[in-house]
Amino acid sequence: MSSPSREEYGFGEYSATELPNVFITLSDGCKLSARVYIPISIPEDNSPEIVNQGPDHADSSNTVQNPEDNIIQEPTNLPAPFSTFKSVSSSKRVDHVTIISSLEEPSDPDERFPAILEYIPYHKDIHTAERDYARHPWFTSHGFVCLRVEMRGCGSSQGRYYGEYLPQEQRDCEEVLEWIAAQPWSNGRVGMYGKSWGGFNGLQMAYHTAGRGPLKTVISLYSTHDRYTDDIHYEGGCPVGSGLLSWAAEMLARDALPPHPRHFDSEDDWEKAYKERLQDSTQSNLMAWASNQLPGPFWEQGSVSQDYPRIKIPVLVFGGLDDGYTSAAEALARNLNSESKVIIGPWCHEWPDTSPSGTQIDYTDICLKWFTEHLKDAPRDYTAGSVESWPRLVVSVRDSFHPNQVCQDDHEWQGPIIKCEFLKFPTWPDECVKDKVWYCGNDGDLSEFQTDTKNKIKVTTDECQGKHSGVWCPFGSKFDFPRDQREAFEVSTVFKTPPLSSPLTIVGRGSVRVTLSEPHPNGRVYLCVKIGDIPAPEENMELKGAITLVTRCHYDLASLVPTVNDGLVSYTLPLHMTGHRFTPGRSVAMALALSGFPLVWPSFGDSDILLESCSLSLPCVEDGAVEVVKFNPPRPLLKLPSRGFHGDGQFYDSSNHRTIFEYQSPKIHMFHTIGLRFTERTSEVYDRFEAEDRPNQNMCSAKVDKEYIVEFDSISGYVKIETEQKMKGSKHVFDITEKITVVRSWSPRMIGPLGDYDEDSKRDIDQNRVLFDKSWDYTVPRMEHVAIWKKN
């Protein structure tokens, strides 16, 4: 199969040359490792028009150069104004390769370029090598300098890393921005770009700089405005289960990855520097997160919701209906400055042009238009079709679907399965969105008419109520997404509408209002709400009666501000942002429960709760009241040559109600072109049981194991990182144990030369040496939210 043409790729008029070994020196002497793409080809580089999509960056020798030695001793062909990269190269030559060669090199040698910065802690030679190669050279071919910078203490950068979104991270980033703007090739304008962590710190830098300096715009994907209310640690005041522990395990292992040996004079120097970093900065993120169970200064650091007006530059936000940060994207649409725009598509925590869930779009072209108008020297375009004319919010709306249709069965995109369209809203909130209210009746009905209920509404707890809810932040495995909700609904308190006679389109955040006769006597109550799309009994067999999860919420009632009226206590629980169309014949259903494990930890309350009344409010849009936006399909992306396997893992359900969730996933990455191989394995198990040492006390447990294996061409053997984290929760405490072991091995290679995983490889313990070993064992008391009362 032939490679796509230049036109199919959509390359611009410039070349794109990669400089893989650049270091940026900060004011305290710390050097940050970067990969830079410059929009020019280097003379005497005889690259073809499109270079095999895979340069060979591997050093042929067993030693590489020290980043401290920046003296150029060999001539290089970097033309002005890019010759300054000679002084920041990590080796005695400027390593480079032209990824994209233009048909005709632009003639102006004095042209100055804007820059796009992605600044994250993830190892650029391991975790993001493929995705960076797919997009950064493409942006560069359109006249941008793209920089992928590793944060202090991460990857091959010097210094030490101590936690998420600390002030040091923002101070370093500000210095990087100033360094970029001061370069002779720069036009003084920089945009930040990234998803997840890169989206977070783009927003944070817009907040931190408050409009000053070279940062002129940000593109932020799957990020948050509030690190307590809308992040992977807590939801509605409830500790997140699957996401909290799995993310802690992920970060513990990632933070322990070694720098690339090519930046050191010898293996001994590399190993010494690596061990010192492990000893100085390896710490438990989980301990900090579990110890800060209530909102406060810990979470306010890095939360832009503290003062939205500080963000004075335009921000383009992307959110996904199947992502964990959808409601954060809606909050940003409500609160950011008037130049900012938000697009929420049917995506999980993957890029909009590669997400395995929902319709993929030409995401890079949208980014290019945004960056061109905000960063290039040409006058801003205010005509129709310019970014200035884009609507405030675009939201995808999916028709009723079977839950198994969300994700492709394999990793090759076959086109959208679920009918979906994108609706545009010039303002947000928009006047065309009207709330519709249903009231819970005596017989499990949701009615548009409020009637006196004869009996109180009883909400109970059951181990199965949280099953099949998916994970907090889906990345694309078919087991990440919510599945058929019938089993969960059968053990919950459920209300539903009669079959709908016409389509019902909801866009936005609905809410549920519950009223009690008095505050719950046992303090902590976690109320879990699911909104489902239920087929009619006679509906065709294609949907097979499955209940689709439309949206949900989990709240510790004490974290909400109730209203008190005539002795009744009422709470309003906002639902997550969604876009969904119930097709005719389907029913809207609401399930109330007191357990959402493993998505959130249970409260272990002593009793059920009784509600005086309950109502559901959903934001509805009339058909035809909102214009539809058409996006182009994605272009082909550059692919870094690699051999590998991305495993979907195995998912287990237990019928004994003990093991709620078990998931194992192997991944193998073979990056021969950059001189390394990488293997990743994950195992997660979530249980609910009665504690043997605590009679009559229910407990839940979670255990996540991670294994990383990294093998470099430039040194012998490989590095294996193993982490194990266990968390047990009861009504009063969390018991937590964590362990990390880093081993250097000279045993047979874990990964074969052709990309095969060698299951039979036997490793002699005498061939292994432990470089680092650390464990934690601690108990954290479960904290109580202090209720704030408000009388009508």
TORMIKOL-690484 format. One record per residue: x, y negated, z of N, C-alpha, C in turn. Coordinates in steps of 0.1 Angstrom, whole numbers, plus 5000, padded with zeros to 4 digits. Example, Ala and Ser with C-alpha at 12.3 -4.5 7.8 and 13.67 -1.06 7.14 Angstrom:
BEGIN
513250575078512350455078513250335078512850225071513750115071512950005079
This chain:
BEGIN
500850125000500050005000500949885000500749794990501549674989501249575000502249485003502049385013501149275007500349205016499549095011500448985004499848914995500548804988500648684997501548594992501748465000500348395002499548394991498248324992497348395002497348535002496548605012496948585026498248575029498648535042498248395046498148305036497848165038499048085043500348125039501548055043501547915037502147825045502247685041503547665031503847535029504947505020506347525026506447545039507747545045508247695047509547705048510147835053509847845068510147965073510047985088511248075091512248015098513448075102513448095117513648225122513648255136515048235142515148165153516348165161516048235174516448365176515948445187516648425200517748355200518548345213518948205216517948125220518047985224517847975239518647885245518447855259518247705261517347665269517047525273517447505287518347405289518947385302518147275310517647315322516847215330517747135338517247035345518046935352518847005364518347115369519047185380520047285375520247285362521147385356520547515352519347545356518747675352518447675337518747785331518547795316517347885313516447835305515247915301515447975288515148095286515348165274514148135264514448125252513448085242513748155228512648175221512748215207512048095200512748045190512347925183512147955168511147905162510947915147510947775142511847755132512047625126511547625111510947515107510347505093511347475082512447555081513447535071514247665070514747695058515547805056517047765057517847855062519347815064520047855051520847755046521547785034522447915035522547975023523248105021522548215028521348195032520548315037519748365025520148475020519548525008518248615010517348555018516148625021515248625009514448735007513448724997512248635001511348624992510248524995509548565008509248695010508748735023509648855028510248835039511348935042510749055050510349155042510049285048509249285061508849165065508149145078508849215090510249205090510949265101512449245100512949135106514349115106515049215116516349235114517049315124517849225133517349215145517949125155518949195164519149325163519949405172521349375171522049355182523549335181524149465179525149475170525749595166526749655176527249565185528149605195527449645208528249695217527649725231527849615240528349495236528449385245527749265238527249175245526649045240527148935248526848815244527448695249526748645261527448565269526948505282526248375278525048345283524448225280525148105285526048115294526848005299527847955288528248045279529248005269528547955257528347825255527647765244528547705234529847735235530847675225530747745212530547675201530447735188531847755183532247875180533547905175533547955161532347985156532248025142531347925134531647895122530847805115529447855112528447775113527047815110526547715099525347755094524847675083523547605087523347575100522147505104522247355099521347315091521347175086520847075096521346955095520746845103519246835099518346805108518646765122518646895132518647015126518547135135519847185140520947105136522247155140522447145156521547075163521647075177521447215183520847305176520647445181521947515183523047465176524347525178524747515193524447415200524847395214523947465224522847525219521947595229521847735225522547785215522547925212523148005223522648125225523248215236524448285231524848285219525948355214526948265207528048315202529048235196528748205181527648255177527048225164525548195166524948135157523548105158522748225150522348315158521548425152520348375145520048425134518848375127518348465116517148455112516648535101515448455095515348445082514248375076513148475074512048445082510848535081510048505068509848375066509048335054509948235047510148265034510848175025509948095016510047965016509147885007509547894993508547874984508847874970509747764966509547654972510347534969510547454982511847444986512147384999511747234999511047175008510747035009512046955008511946845001513146764998513646665008512846635018513146525027513946575039515246555039516046605050515846535063515246425063514946345075513546365081512846465076511546485081511546525095510646475103510546515117509246595119509246695128508146785130507546785144506246805145505646835158506046975162505746995175506147125181504947195187504847325187503847405194504647485205504247475217504947545228504047645234504547775236503847875244504847905255504447885267505247885279504647985289505148105290504548215298505648295305505348375315506348465322506548595315505748635305505848765299507148775290507748895291509048915284508848905269509448805263509248785248509748895239510748975244511249085236510449215239509449215248508749335251507249315249506649245259505149245259504549155248505249055243504548965233505348965220506249055218507049055205506149065193505249155193504349175181503449065179502749015189501748905187502448775184503648745189504348625186504748625171505248735167505748755153504548735143503348775148502148765139501748625136501948535146501348395144502348285144503448285152504348175153504948135140505548235132506148195119505048135109503848185111502748135102502547985105502447945118502247805121503547725116504647785117505947715113505847685098505347785090505347765076504447645072503647595081502847475079503447345085504647355088505347235093505347205107505547315116505647295130506847375135507447325145508547395152507747475164507847605164507147685174508247735184507947715197508847765207508147855217508647975219508148075228509148075240508848015251509747995262509348085274510348155279510048235291510248155304509348165313509448085325510648125334510948035343512048055352511948195359513048275359513048405366512348515359511948495346511148595339511948625326511748745321512448785309513948765310514448685300515948665300516248525306515248455311515548325317516248335331517048235334517748235347516748195358517248185370516448145381515548255387514648215395513748305403512348275401511448375400510048355399509348405413508448325418507848355431506348355432505648345421504148355421503548275410502148295410501348235399501248075401501448005390501047865388501547775399502747795404503347715414503747575408503947475417504347345412505647355404506547445408507847455401507647495386506647575383506247615370505947485362505147405367504647285360505847175359506647165369507847075368508747125357509047255357509947305346509347285332508047305331507347285318507447145313507247045323507346905319508746875314509846935320511146915314511346975301510747095298510747155285510047065275508947005278508246915269509146795266509746735276510646625273511846665265512346785267513546825259513146835245511946895242511446915228511346775222510746685229510446545223511746475220512846505227514146435226514946485214514546605208515346665198515346575185516346575177516446495165515446545155514946665155514046715146512546685150512346635162510946625167510346485164509046485161508346365159507846305173508146375184507746325197506446385202505746465194504446515197504546665199503946715210503946855213502546905217502147015212500947085216501247215223500447245234500647375240499547465236499847595237498947695230499147825238498047905239498248035245496948085251496948225253495748285260496148335273495148345282495348395295496348305303497448355307498448265314498848145306499048165293499348045284498247955283496948005284495847905284495747835297495947915308495947855321496947735322498247755319499147655321499147545311498447565299498247455290497247355297496147415302495247325310495847255321496747335329497347275340498347165337499047185325499947075321499146955316498046975310497246855306496746785319496446855329496046795342497346735349498446805349499646755355500146625349500246625336500746505329499846385328498546415329497446315330497646215318497946265306497946185294499346115291500246125301501546065298502546175292503546125285504546205279504146265266504946355261504846405247503646505245503046565256501946655254500746585249500346615237499246545230497946625229498046755230496846845229497146985234496147055237496247195242495147285235495547405231494647505227494647615238493547635245493547725257492547835255493047955255492148075253492048155266490748185270490548275281491248235294490948115298491548055310490448005319490847935330489847895340490047755345488947695349488947565356489147575371488847695376488847715391489447845394490547855401491247985403490548065414489648005422488948085432487648135426486848055420485448095416485548175403486448155394486448215381487848265377488348355385489548425381489448565386490548645384490448785386490548835400490648735410490848765424489548775431488648675429487348675437486248625427485048685429483848645422482748615431482248495431481148455440481448475455482748465458483148485472483448635475483248725466483448865468484848905462485648985470486949025464486649115452487349085441487249165429487949305432487349415427487949545429488949585419488449625407489349685397490349575392489849455390490749355385491849315394491549295407492449245417493649335418493449465420494549555422495249585409494549605398495249635385496149515381495749395383496549275380497749265389497549295402498649295411499749395407499249515403500249615399500949575386500149515377500749475364501849365366501549275375502549165377503749215385503549305394504649365402505649435392505049505383505949575373506549485363505749385358506249295347507349205353507149165365508149075371509549145373509549275373510749355376511449395363510949355351511549385338512949315337513849385331515249325331515449225320516349135322516749045310517449135299517449075287518049155276519549155278520149275277521649285279522449205270521949165258522749095248523248955253522648905264523048775270524248795280524848905281525848925291527148985285528248965291529549015285529749165286529149225296529249365298528049425305527949555305526849625312526949595327528149595332528249575347527749435350528049335342527549195345526049195344525549265334524049265332523349335344523949445349523349525360523449445373524549375375524649295387523649185388523549105376522548995376521149045378520849165372519449225373519149265387520049325394519849365408519649245417520449145415520349025423518948965421518448955409517148905407516048985414516149115413515249205420515249185435516449175440516549155455516049025460516248915452515948785456514448745455513748805444512448745441511348845440511648975442510549075441509649055454508349035452507449005463506049055459505249065470503849105468502948985465502448985452501348895449500048925456499849055457498549105463498449055478499549055485499449005499498948865500499448775491499048645491497548625487497148705477495748695472494748745483495148865489494248925499494148845512495248765514495248685526494548545525494148515512493448385510492048425504491148465513489848515509488848405507489148285512488248175511488848065503487947975497488547865489489347775498490347715492491247625499492447585491493447525497494647475490495347575482495347705486496047805478495547815464494147815463493547825450493347695443493347585450493247455444494447415436495647475440496847455431496647515418496647445407496447495394495047495390494047445398492647445394492347305389492047295376491747155370490447105375489547185380488247145385488347045396489547035402489746935413489546795408489846765396489646635390489746635375488546665369488546675354489046555347488646435352489146315344490646295343491446375351492846365349493346425335492446505329492746555316492346455306493246385300492946275291493246315276493846425274494146465260493046565255492846575242491846675237492346815239491346895243491647045245490647125237491147225230490347315223490247445231489147485236488947605244488347715237488847835238488247955233487848045245486648095244486148195254485548315247485348425254484748545248483648605257482548645250481348695258481748825265482748895260483249025267484449005275484848875278485948845286485548805300486548805309486248775323486048625325486448545316486548395318485448315310484348385307483348325298482748205305482348215318481748105325482647995327483948015328484947905329484947825316484847895305484747815292483547725292482347775297481147695297481347575307482047595318482247485327483147385321484147425313484947325306484147245295483247315289482347245279481547135286481147165298480347065306481246945311482546965313483246875321484446805315485046865304486146805298485846675290486846595287486646465280485946495266485446385260484546395249485246445236486546435236487246485224487546635224487246695235487546845237486346925231486647045226485647135220485847275226484747355225484747485231484047585221484747695218484147805210484147925218482947985220482748115227482248215217483148315215482748415205482448555212482248655204481948785210483148875213484148805219485448875220485748915234486649005236487249045249488448965251489449005259490648935263491748945252491248945240492248955228491948835219492948815210492848705201491548715192490948605189489748605181489848665167491148675162491348735149491648885150491848935162492149085163491349155174490449085181489649145191488849265186488949375193488149495188486649485191486249385199484849375201484349245194483249265186482649145180483249105167482649005161483148955148484448875149485448915141486748845141486648725132487348625135487348505127488748455123488848365114490148305110490648205120491048265131491448185143492648095140493648145133494848065131494547945123493647955113493247835105492547725113491747765123491047675132492147605140493147675145494147615153495047515145495247565132496047475123495447345121494147345118493347215116493447125129493347195141493347115153494747055155495747135154497147085156497546975146497146995133497446905123496946765126495646765130495046625132495546565145495946645155496446585167497946565169498746635160500146625162500946575150500346575138501146535126501146375126502046325118502146175117501146115109500446185100499346125092498246075100497545965095496445905103495346015106494745995117493646095121492546085111491946205108490846215099489546215106488646125103487346115110486246145100486546205089485446245079484746375083483746405075483046525078483946645076483846735085484746855085486046835093486346715098487446695106487146755120488246775128487946825142487146725150487246605147486446505154484946525152484546585140483146615138482646745142483546825148483146955153482146945164481247035166480247035177480947055190480347005201480947025214481147165218480147255214480147395218479647475207480347585204479847695195479747825203478647885203478448015210477948125201478548235202478048355195476848415202475848455194474648525199474548655193474448765201474348905195472848955197472449015187471149085188471249205197470049255201470049375210470849485204471649555212472549655207472749765217473249875212473549985221474949955227475049985240476349945247477550015241477350135234478550205228478950135215478250035211478549965198479549855200479849815213480649695215481949705209482649815211484049825207484249935196485149905187485549995177486150125183485950235177486450365183487950385181488450305171489950315169490450175169491750155166492450025167492449965153491850025143491849965130490449905128490449775126489149695126488349745113487049775115486249825104485149725101485149615108484049515105483049525117482249415119481349405130480249515129479949565141478949665142477649605146477749505155476549435161476249305153475049285150474649165143474949045153475548945147476048835155476048705147475648595153475748465146476248365156476848255151477448155159476548025158476047985170475247865170476047745175475747625169476447515173475647415181476147355191475447255200476247125200475747015195476446895194476846845208476046865218476346825231476146955240476746945252476447045262476446995276475447015284474147085281473447015269472647095262471947045250470447045252469846945247468346935250467547045244468047115234467247225228467247355236468047355247468047475256467147445267466147525269465047515279465047635288464947605301464947715310463547785311463547915310462247985312462348075324461248075332461248135345460348255346460748365351459948475354459948505369458848555374458648585389458548735391459148775402459048925405457748955412457049055406455749095411455749215420454649255424454549375433454849505427454649515414454749645408456049655399457049575402458249585394458149495381457149405381456949325369457749195370458249145358458649005357457648935349456948835356455848765350456148615349455548555339455748415338454848335347453948405354453048345363453348385378453448295386453748325400452548365408452648475415451548535423452148565437451248565446451648605460451948755460453148785465453548925466452948975479452349095479451849165490452849215500453949265494455049325502456349255499457249265509458549205507459349295497460349235491461149305481462349365488462449495488463549565495464749585485465949545489467149565481468049655489468449765483469249865490470649875485471449965491472749995486472850135482473650165471473850305467475250305460475950415461477250425455477250405440476150445434476150435419475750305413475450205422474950085416475950005408477250025411478249955404478950035393478550155391479150235380478750185366479650205357479450175343479450025340479949945350479949805348481149755340482049835336483249795329484249735339485349685334486349625342486149465341486749395351486549255352487049185339488149225333488749155322489049255311488149285302488349385292489349345281490349435278491349415268491049485255490049575254489749635242489549785242489949855252489649995253488150015254487650115248486150135248485650155262486550195271486150215285486250085294486749985288486749855295485349785296484449825287483249755285482049815293481049745297479949805304479249905294478850015301478250125293476750125296476050235293474650255295474350235310473350145313473150105327471950185333471450285327470350355332470550415346471750475348472050535361472050435372472750315369472750205379471350155382470550135371469250075373468350175381468550305380467650395387467850385402468950345407469150335421469250185426468650095418468649955422467149915422466949795427465549735427465349665414464449705405464349665392463049595389463049485381461849425376462049405361461049415354461149395339459849335333460049265322458949205314458249315306457049285302456449375291457249355278457149455269457849445256457649305250458649245245458549115239457849125225457049025222456349015209457148945199458148865203458948785194460348775200461348735191462748735196462848635208463748665217464048575228465548555228465948425225467448395224467848315237468848365244469348295255470748255253471048125256472448075255472747995268473748035275474047955287474148035299474047975311474048045324472648035330472048155331470848155339471048155354470048185361470148195376469048275382469348325394468348405401468148335415466948315419466648255431465948355441466548375452466048465462465748395475464648435481464148365494464048475505464648445516464548525528463848455539463248525549462648465560463648415570464848465570465848425579467248465574468348405578469648455574469848595577470548665570470848805572471548825586471048905595471648915608473048975608473449045598474749105598475849025591475548905588476648815583476848835568477848925564478248935551477349015542476748955532475849025523476248995509476649095501476949085487475749125479475249025472474049055463474549065449474249175442474749195429473549195419473549125409472449105399472949145385472149235379472449265365471149235356471349165345470349145335470549245324469449325321469549425311468649405300468949465288468149465276467649615275466349635277465749765278464949795265465149905258464349935247463049995251462049975242460750035244460850185243459950255250460050405250459950465236459150395227458950445214460050395204461050325208461950265199462750375192463350345180463950455173465150515180465450635176466450715184467850665183468050565174469450515173469950455186469050385193469450325206469250415218468550525216468450635226468150595240467350485241466950445255467950385263469150355259470250305267469950165271470250125283470149985288471449915286471349805280472549715277472649605287473849595293474149485303474349355295473449255297473549125291474349035298474149025311474948935320474848985334475548925343475548975357476148865366476048895379476748805389476848885402477848845410478048905423478348785433477648785444477748675453477748725468478648665476478548675490477548555493476348595498475348485501475848375510476748405519477248305528478148205521478648235508479448145501478648045494477348055493476447965486475847865496475347755491474647655499473147675498472547735508471047755507470247635510469047645507468047535511467047605521466647525531465747575541464447495540463347555539462047495537460947575544460347515554459247585561459747715567460947715572461447835578461947945568461947915555462448015545463747965540464648065538466048035534466148085519466447995510466548025496467948005491468448095482469748095476469548095461470348015453470348025439471648085434471548195427472748265422472948245407473948155403474148145388474648275382474148305370474648415363475748375354476448475349477548445340477048395326477848315320477548265306477348375296476348365288476148465278475448405266475448475255474648445243474048575238472748595238472148725235470748695230470348775220468948775215468248905217467248905226466349015228465449035215465549145208464649155197463249205201462349185192460949225195460849365199459949395209459749535214460649565226461749485228462649505239462049435252462649465263462149405276463449345283463149235290464149175299464049245312465149295318465149365331466149295340465749295353466649245363466849355374468049385377468349485387469049415399468549435411469149385423469749495431470949475436471649575444472649515454473049595463473949545474475349605472475649675461476949735458477249715444478449665441478949645428480349715426480749805435482049865434482049965422483149965414484449905418484749765412483749705406483949565400484249465412483449475423483749405435483749495447484549465457484549545469483149535476482649635482481349625489481549545502480449495507480449425520480349525532479849645529479549745540478649685551477549615546476549575556475849685562475249665574474649775581473249805577472649725569471249755565470849695552469749735547469149675535468749535538468349455528467749325530466349325524465549235530464149215525464049065520463549055508463348925502461848885502461548765506460248715505459748695491460648655482460348635468461648625460461448635447462648635438462148595424462948515418462648465404463948465395463648475382464748475372464548365363465648285361465548175351466648195340466248185328467148205317467048085307468248045302468247925292467947975278466847935273466247985261466347885249466547935237466647855225465647905215464847815210463847865200464547895187464047995180464648035167464547915157465647895151465647785141465947645146466047635160466247505166467647455166468547555163470047525163470647575150471547495145472247525133473247645135473447725125474347835125475647795119476747835125478147805120478647925113479247915102479948025095481448015096482048115101483548115102484048205091485248175086485948265076486448385083486548505076487148625082488648595084489248675093490748655095491548685084492748615083493748645073494548765078495248835069496248935073497348865081497848945091498948885100500248955097501348885099502648945098502749055109503449165105503549275114505049305117505349305129506749345133506949495132507849535124507949685122508249755135507449845138507649925150506850055148507350155156506650285157506050295171504850335172504250345185502950405185502450415197501050465200500450385211499250335209498450275219497350365223497450425235496550525239495250455245494150515242492850475248492650535262493450625266493350685279492150785280491950815292490850915296490050855307488750875307487850815317487050935323487050925336486351035343485250985352484151055352483051025361482851155370482651125383482451245392480951245396480351365397478951375400478851385415479951385423479751395438479751265444479651155436479551015441480750975449481851045448483050995455483950925445484450985435485250915425484350835416484450705417483550625409484250595396485550595395486150545383487550595383487950665372489350705371489750685356490950625354491350585341492850595339493250655328494650675325494950625311495950555309496250505296497750505293498250575283499650565279499750465267500850395267501150305255502650325252503050335240504450335236504650235225505750155227506050055217507550085212507750085199509050115194509549995186510349905192510849785185512249815180512449895170513849915166514449785160513649695155514149575149514749475159514349485171514949395181515749475192516049605188516949675196516449725209515149765210514649825223513449905220513149995230511950075230511350055244510050065244509350035257508150135258507950195270506850285273506050225285504750235284503950185295502850295298502750325311501650415315500850355327499550375327498750315338497750425343497550435356496550525362495850445372494450445372493650375382492550475387492450475400491350565406490650485417489350485417488550405427487550505433487650515447486850615454485950545464484850615468484050565480483850685489484050675502484050795510483850745525483650845534483550825548484950845554485450745561486850755567486950865577487950955576488151055586488551005600489350895600489750845613488850735618487750705611486850605615485450665614484950745623483650815621482450715618481650765609480450695606480750555599481950545594482350415587482650445573481850385564482150405549483350325545484050375536485250295531485350315515486050225509486350245495487850235494488350295484489850295481490050265466491250205464491650185450493150225450493550285439494950315437495350295423496350215420496850185407498350225406498750305397500150335394500550285381501750215380502250165367503650235365503950255353505350305349505750235337506850165337507550105326508850175323509150195311510450245307511050155296512150105298512750015288514150065284514350085271515650135266516150035256517449985258518049895249519149965241519249915228520349975220521749935225521849825231523149765234523749815247523049905255523549965267523150105267523850185275523550335276522450355286521650465284520550495293519350405292518550415302517350325302516950285316516050195317515550145330514150195332513750255343512450295346511950215359510750155357510150075368508850155372508750195384507550255389506950175401505650145400504950075411503750165415503450155428502250225433501650135443500350105441499650015450498250085455498050085468496850145473496150035482494850035481494049945489492850015494492650015507491450065513490649955520489349955518488549855523487449905532487249855544486149885552485349755556484449765565483649645568484549535574485649565581486349465588487749435583488449535576489849515572490049565558491149525552491749585540493149645545493349775543494649835545495349845532496549795530497249785517498649845519499049925509500449975508500849945493502049905492502649875479504049935478504549975467505850025465506350005451507649965450508249955437509650015437509950095427511250155425511750135411512950085410513650065398514850155397514850235386515850335384516550315371517950325371518650335358519050475356518750525344518950665341519850685329520650795329521450835318521050965312519851005316519351135311518851125297518451235291517951225277516851115275516851055263515950945261514550985263513750895269512350915272511550905259512050825250511350805237512250855226511650945217512450995206512750895196513650925187514150835176513050805166512050885165510950865155509650815161509750775174508550725180507750825187508250945189507551055196507851045211506751065219506951075233507451215237508651225243509251355246508751405259507651485258507051545271508051645277508851705269509751815275511051765279511251635279512551585283512751605298513751675302514051705316515251615321514951545332515951455336516551505350517851515350518551565362518651445371518251465384518251355394519651295395520651375393522051325394522351225383521551215373521851115362521050985365520350975376519550855379520250785390520150655390520650565401519550465404519250455417518150365421518850225422518350135414518849995415518149915426516849945428516049865437514849945442514549935455513450005461512849915472511549895472510949805482509549855484509049845497507649875500507049785510505749775510504949695519503849775525503549755537502449825544501849725554500549685551500049575560498449585560497849525570496449515571496049375571494949345564494449205563493049205568492649125578491249115582490349065571489149115570488249055561487548935567487648825559487148695564485748665561485148585569483748545567483548405561482748395551482448255546481548185557481748065559480947985568479747925560478547965563477447915556477147765558476847695548476447555548475047545546474247475555472847475554472347335549471347345541470747225535469247235536468647135543467147135544466547045534465447095528464647015519463946895526
